[in-house]
Amino acid sequence: MQDVYIITSMAIVIMVCVWHAIVPSISFRAGVKVADYCDSIMAAVLGFVYIAAHIMFATVITWRVSRITVLMIASRCTAQWAAAICAPPG
């Protein structure tokens, strides 16, 4: 999971870098107002991607931790139950 988080974060940074390489071309060809408008839209899109990725990772991590916790509690209860039943009388 840690690798996926790092790769996703790197992909977002690469998208931002590519966008900043494209903006001067738009500004040169279509004008500053169009470039500013496109930049605002892309900032919103990349911001949404960034927030959505972090929400997804937080959800997955929370789910995995809670699942592991439940399994640990279940295994402890099972071990205690087995010890109580298998214990010699007296």
C-alpha positions in Angstrom: 0.0 0.0 0.0 2.9 2.3 0.8 4.3 1.9 -2.7 0.9 2.8 -4.3 0.7 5.9 -2.2 4.2 7.0 -3.2 3.6 6.3 -6.9 0.2 8.1 -6.9 1.8 11.1 -5.2 4.6 11.2 -7.8 2.0 10.9 -10.6 0.1 14.0 -9.2 3.4 15.9 -9.0 4.2 14.9 -12.6 0.8 16.1 -13.7 1.4 19.5 -12.1 4.8 19.7 -13.7 3.4 18.8 -17.1 0.6 21.3 -16.7 3.1 24.1 -15.8 5.0 23.2 -19.0 1.9 23.6 -21.1 0.6 26.9 -19.6 3.2 29.1 -21.3 2.3 27.6 -24.7 -1.4 28.4 -24.1 -0.5 31.9 -22.9 1.6 32.5 -26.0 -1.0 31.2 -28.5 -4.3 32.2 -27.0 -3.5 35.0 -24.6 -3.0 35.5 -20.9 -6.8 35.6 -20.1 -7.4 32.2 -21.7 -4.3 30.8 -19.9 -5.4 32.1 -16.6 -8.9 30.6 -17.1 -7.4 27.2 -18.1 -5.0 27.4 -15.2 -7.9 27.9 -12.7 -9.8 25.0 -14.1 -6.7 22.7 -14.0 -6.0 23.8 -10.5 -9.5 22.7 -9.5 -9.1 19.4 -11.3 -5.7 18.6 -9.9 -6.9 19.7 -6.4 -9.8 17.4 -6.7 -7.6 14.5 -7.8 -5.2 15.2 -4.8 -8.1 15.3 -2.3 -9.8 12.2 -3.8 -6.6 10.2 -3.7 -6.0 11.1 0.0 -9.6 10.2 0.9 -9.2 6.9 -0.8 -5.9 6.1 0.9 -7.3 7.2 4.3 -10.3 4.9 3.8 -8.3 1.9 2.7 -5.8 2.3 5.6 -8.6 2.7 8.1 -10.4 -0.4 6.7 -7.2 -2.5 6.8 -6.3 -1.4 10.4 -9.8 -2.1 11.6 -9.8 -5.5 9.9 -6.5 -6.4 11.4 -7.7 -5.3 14.9 -10.8 -7.4 14.6 -8.7 -10.4 13.5 -6.3 -9.9 16.4 -9.2 -9.7 18.9 -10.9 -12.8 17.4 -7.7 -14.8 17.6 -7.1 -13.7 21.2 -10.6 -14.7 22.2 -10.3 -18.0 20.4 -7.0 -18.7 22.2 -8.6 -17.9 25.6 -11.6 -20.0 24.8 -9.5 -22.9 23.7 -7.3 -22.6 26.8 -10.4 -22.6 29.1 -11.9 -25.6 27.4 -8.6 -27.6 27.2 -7.4 -26.8 30.6 -7.2 -29.7 33.0 -10.0 -29.8 35.6 -9.3 -28.5 39.1 
